[in-house]
Amino acid sequence: MVDLVVVRSSGRYSCQWWLLMPRILVAGKLHPAGLAVLEAAKDITVDYIEDTSTAAMLPYLSQAEAIVLRMQDMTAEIIAKAPHLKFVSRHGVGYDAVDVEALSARKIGLGLTGDVNSQPVAEHTMMLLLSASHRTPVYDAATRSAWDWGFRNSMSAREISGKTLLIIGFGRIGRILARMAQGFDIRILAFDPYIPADEILPNGVNRVFSLEVGLRQANIVSLHMPKIEEKPVLGAEELALLPAHAMVINAARGGLIDEDALVAALSEGTLHCAGLDVFAQEPPETDKALFRSDNVVLTPHSASMTVECAERMAVKATRNILQFFDGTINRGLLVNADSIGYLGQPA
């Protein structure tokens, strides 16, 4: 076992093994379990910075051969600053902010952590659904401030039992959410054009082949799909199709909902409420009308950030790097496996 030196300076850690191949940049605070995976490895150098900003990782790119990437953008310009880069390991499953084409052009692999966050994201979605429909933040504020105990008589909360939930994107998270929602006596509709037409969906889930048809029936809409187009999935036209007093939840990707159209629908009373964990711009500009609406529940892109999930993601993200370099990584976790051309071997 080689010696490990840990240096902390202004919130930055540098963990160095004296055998310097390969050099790994951990760009953002990582659960100790993930760091333990790297500490147990041999023949590597690790630069660890807790700051999750893109600027913070720039000084380390020139030497990095692999990166554990948190929430930063990985643009073609940034990739060009890392001449030795061979592998990027996303701490999560989304990669909207990563220029996969630029990585693939240099045969740099992009790995994901796989199915480690489905449960907490589904739980968070259910929390947003319940909290928004029952207007928990407003009732909580009234109770804490003694602002108006009589607010209990406002009758502004709405039940979810007996309603219809349209899940847009019926992958792992959508399926877990469906099981949860069925426990509340909610009717489930699923819209996902990427599922084979002849696939049999779980018992109690009704498939719709048209988004318009699903929206016209849905009292609740929850998004669980990647952002694959510039145009929002739910814009003003789509929101107008929903029945009166419907609600919208997005714990998937920012930009799937037109936020201005959402605010307009809420202020006009055509929508009852909304719950958002993701935003078109992150961090969002909090002076916008969205943040002044008291019938929206907001969380800071934290659906997967439970203690348990943070540990699973950290361990998988670091193991992916080690397994990439020794050639044992699960190719199913690679976004661009066909473009890499090698695993763990010199280009």
N, C-alpha and C positions, 0 to 999 in steps of 0.2 A: 504494500500500500504506500503510495507516495504522499509526501507531506502536503498539507493544505494551509494556505495563508489567507486569512480573511481580513480585509481592510475596510473600514467604514469612514466615509468622508462626505459630509453634507447630504446625508441620506443615500449615498451611493455605496454599494458593496462591490468589492472585487475579490473573487475567489479564484486563486491560481494554483494549479498543479505545475510542477516544474518541468514536466514533459508537455510540450506545447502543441500537441496535435490531438484533435482539432480544437479550434477556439470557438466557444459558444457564447453568444450574447443573450442574456435573459432580460428582455426589455419590459419591465413592469413587475410590480410586487407579486411574488409567487408564494403559494402555500408552502410551509416548511417541508411537507412530504415530497414536493417536487424537487426542492433543493437537496433533500437527502438522497434522491436518486442520483443526482449529479455528483454529490460528495462521495458516494460509494463507487463511482466509476473511476477508471484509470486512464491515464494518458490524455487528459483534456485540460483545457483552460476555460474558466467561466468568468465572464464579466457580468455582474448583476447590478442593475439599476432599478430602483423602485419607482421612479418617475415614469408614468405611462405616456408622456408627450413624445411626439416624433422628434422634436429638437433634442431631447435628452439622449436619444440613442445615436445621433449623428456622429459624435466623436469616436464611436466604437465600430462603425460600419467598415472602415478600411481593413480591419483585421478579422472580422467575423466570418466564420465558415458556416455557421448555423445560427438561427435566431429563434428564440421562443417569443412569439409576437402576441401581445395583449390586444389593445384597442387601437393601436396606431395605424395610420395609413401606410401602405407599402406600395408606393407609386413607382413608375418606371424611373423617375429621377432619383428616388431614394435607392432603388435597386442598383442603379449605375454607380452609386457611391460605395458599393460593397463588391469589390473585384474578386474576392475569394469565396463569395457566398455559394454554398452548395444546397442548402436546405433551409426552409422556413417552416416552423412548427406553430400553427395557430393554437392559441390557448382557448379552444372553443370549436364550433362547427361552422360559423359564418366566415365568409371571406370577401364580402362586398367591397371592402376597402383595399383589397390586394389586387395588383395588376398581374393576373395569372399569365397573360400573354407575354409580358416582359420577363417573367420568371422562366417560362417555358422556352423562350428564345435563347436563353443561356443554359438550358437544361438544369435549372434549379428546381428542386422538388418543393411542393407545398403539401404539408400534411395536416390533417384535422384530428380531433380527439374522439370522433365517433359518438356513439350513443351513450354519453355520460351526463348529458344535461336535460334529457327529455322529461324526466319526472319533475324536477324543480320548475322548469318552464311551464309545464302543464299546471302544476300547483299554483304558480304565480298568476297564470291566466285565470284560473278559477277564483283566486283571491280578488283580482281586478273586477271580474264579473260580479261577484257578490258585493264587493265594496262600492262599486259604482251604482249598481241597481238599488242598493239600500242607502246610498249617499252617506256612507260612514264618515268621511272626513268632515262633512258639514255638521252632522250630529255630534261628532266628537268635539269640534271647535265650540259649538254652542254649550255643550256640557262643561268643558274645561273653563270657559271664560265667564260662565254664568250670563252669557250674552242674552240668551232667551230660552229659559227652560220650556216655555210654551212652544218652542220649535217642534217638540214631540207631536204636536197637533197639526203640523204642516201637511201631513199625509203625502210627503214627496217621495217616499221610498216605494219601490215596486218589487213584487215577488218575481222569482224566476221559474218557479214550479209551473208546469203546464205550458211553458213557452216553447218556441222552436228556435234551435241554435243551428246556424249555418257555419260549418267549419270549412274555411277556404284553405286548401292544402292539407291533405289527409295522410301525412306521414306519421312518424313515431309519436311526435308531440300531439298531433291532432287526434290520434287514436286513444292516447291516454286521457286526453281531455274529454273525449266522447264517453269513455267509461265513467269518469267522474260525474259528468253532467247527467248521465242516465240515472244516477243515484238521487238526483233532485227532480225526477219525473219530467225531464226535458226531452222533447222530440229532437232527434239529431238528423241533420242533412249534411252531406259531404259533397264538396265540389273540388275536383282535382283532375285536370285534363291529362296529367301525366300517369295516372293509374290506368292500366289496361282496361278496356271497356268490358271485358268478360270476367274481371276479377270480382270475386264474391267478398263483399265488405262484412265487417262484424255484425252480429245479430243486433237488430234494432237501429242500424244506421241506414238511412235512405239516401241513395246517390242521386244527385242532379247533374245533368250534363250541360246545363246552361247556367251561367252566373246570374243572369237576369231572372230566371225561374226561381233560383234559390233565394235571391234577395227579396223578391216579392212575397215570400212566405216567412222570412226570418224576423223574429223579434230580437234576436241576438246574433251578431256576426263576430267571429273570431278568426284572425288571420294567422296562418302558419305555413308560410311559403317564403322562398328567397325572393329578393327583388331582382327580377330578370328583365324588366323593361323600365324605361324612363317614365312612362306614364303611370300614375298611381292606379292601383287596382280599384280603389274606392275614391272616385271623384264626386263632384256635385251631381252628375247624372245618375251614378250608381246609388248614392245615398238617398236620392229622391225616390228610388224604387221601394225603399223599406217601408213597412207599415208604420203608422204613428206610434211614437213612444218607444222606438227600437233603441238598441244600444250597440256600440261597436267597441271591440277590444283588439289591440295590436301589441303583441309581445314577440313579434317576429323580426321585422326589418323596418327601419325608418324609410319613409317615402312610399310605403304601400297605401297610405291614406293621404289625400290632399288635405292638409291641416287647415287651410283657410276655408275650404268647403265644409269641413267638420265643424269648425267654430260657427259658421253661418247656420248650419242645420241645428246646432245646439241652441244658439241664441234665438232662432225662430221657433223653437219648441217642437220641431219635427222629429228630433232625436231626444230621447230622455236623458241619456248619459253616455259616457265613453270612458275607457281605461287604456292608457298608453304607457308602455315601458320603453318604447323606441321612438325616435324623432328623425325628421328629414335632415336636420343638422344637429350634430352632437359634439360638445354640449350645446343645447338649444339656447336661443336668445329668449330669456325669460320675460322680456318686456312685451311679448306678443299677447294678443287677446286670448290665446289658448290658456295661458297661465293665469288669467284673471277669471276664468270660468269656474264656478263652484260645482258644476255637475260633470267635471272630469277628474278622474283619479290618475295621478302621474307618479311614475317611479323612474329612477335614473339608469335605464338599461341594466337592470339588476336581477332579472328573472332567474338567471342561472347561478347567481352569486350567493348560494347557500354555503355554509361551512363544508358540508359533505361534498357538494359538487365542485367547489374550489379545489378540494384535495384530489378528487378524481381527475379533474382537468390538468392540474399541475403534474401529477404523476404520469398521465398519458402523454402530455406534451413533451416532457423531458425524455421519457422512454422512447418516443417516436424518433427523437434526434439520435439517441444512442443506437437504436435499431436500424436507422437509416445508414449510419456509418459502418455498422457491421453486416449490413446486407440482409437483415432479418425482418424489416418492417413489413407490416401488413399492407399490401398494395391497395387494398380496398379503402385505406385511409388516405390515399394520395389523390389529390385533385387532378394532377396532371401526370399520372404514372406513365402514360404512353409518350410523353414529351421528354422525359428525363433521359432515358437511354442507358442509365446506369444506376445502381444502388450501392452506395458505400464504396465505390471505386473511383479512381481518378478519371476525369473526362477524357 
